[in-house]
Amino acid sequence: MFGLAPLIAGMLNGLGGSTNDTRVEESIDATPLEIYGPRNLRGMLRTVLGGTYTNLLGRYIVHELHFPGDKPPQYEVLGQLHPNENEGRNIQQTSPGLWEKFISEDDVTVSAGEIVHSIPSMGFVVQEGPLPGKLTHDLVRNYAAHIKKHNLPRSTLSVIQNGSVVTLPTGETLHPPPLRPGRKFVILGDTSDPSRLVPLAQNANVVIHEATNAYIPSLDAGLTYESLQERTISRGHSTPQMAGKFATACNANVLLLNHFSARYADEGEPIVGKSAMLKECHETGVMAEIRDLAKSEFSGTVVCARDLWSWEITDKA
């Protein structure tokens, strides 16, 4: 459910490190890098870092999300830590199939849920906290009139917009506009059924969902959609239609498809630089067919993702 090479590369990039014999002096005040994943992740990282004689500049912590019935591995019983490792948490499910808000900070919460694949896997829901309300023209005019009348500082408008109630000399109060819901996005790995996450994923701005196999008659002679879907599910994967149904169940705004079979050629023109933002309707050829299959089950925006592209999550998308 996660790639070992990108994880190790990310740690080395984030913490600094080398594989030579020169010890790098550790920064005591550095904030540890926190890593979340399934059982055995701690042991895997200790084995890889130790076996490659990797020296890290900073410290890291591994928090494991445990499935019901998970038993502490031998390395937990022995309590052996990597020299750069701080002790992490073992996070139990808060309800069947879900780890709700295992990260909860002022501006973001992160939850996870079991998703069906050929091995135990999980998907994640990231929820931003409420955002300040938007100032309409009428509100600004109303606030400005009171601010001018009572000779208040110009910064009073910013104070109100940031959510504070301002009390006027007369005892009247100026209330900020209602808070807006924060942005939410859902990240899934390989899966044939992420339905456990539907309750937590409601009204998601963006859903990232795999679409490994698609029924395209020009490429699938002798198959039917039903037979292709059956084969896809048996291997723990999804079709574009299955991804579209999940996005619809979540009442999502945008569906980003990824993890396509290598037999689907990307025929679109490469996009680089600042224009490397994912765009609906950029797809051509087989990628356009895959997009349209998902749109048959989902009325929102659908984009076929490419490596190194990005998507800006706005209030509406």
MOUR-V410972 format. One line per field, one symbol per residue. phi: phi as a letter, one per 20 degrees, with the letter a starting at -180 (. if undefined). psi: psi as a letter, one per 40 degrees, with the letter a starting at -180 (. if undefined). Layout:
phi = ???
psi = ???
//
This chain:
phi = .befffffffffffdmrbdeeefefeefeffffdcdaegnfffffffffffdleddfddccdddeeegnfdgfgffffmedfgedefdedeefebgncdelfdbdfdbcccbbfcebfcgbbdccdcffgdgfeeegffffffffffffdlefffgfffffeoeedeegenfcdeffgfdfffccdddefadadffegfeegmffcddcfbfccecgfdcfnddgfffffffffdnccdgfffffffffelfecddeblegffeeeefffccmfefegcfmffclfffffgfffffdbeefccefcgmecceeegeb
psi = eihdddddddddddeiiifaehhhhihdehhihhhhaiiedddddddddddefhhidaiihhhhhiihehihidddddfhiidehihaihhiidiheighfehhadeiihiiihihaeihiiiihhhiiiiiihhidddddddddddddefiideddddddeeihhhideeiihiiiiiiiiihihhiahiehfddedddehfhdhhhhigdhihhdeefheiiddddddddddefaiiddddddddddefidhhhiafiieehhheihihiadefhhhiediibdddddddddeeeheahhhhiiheiihhhade.
//
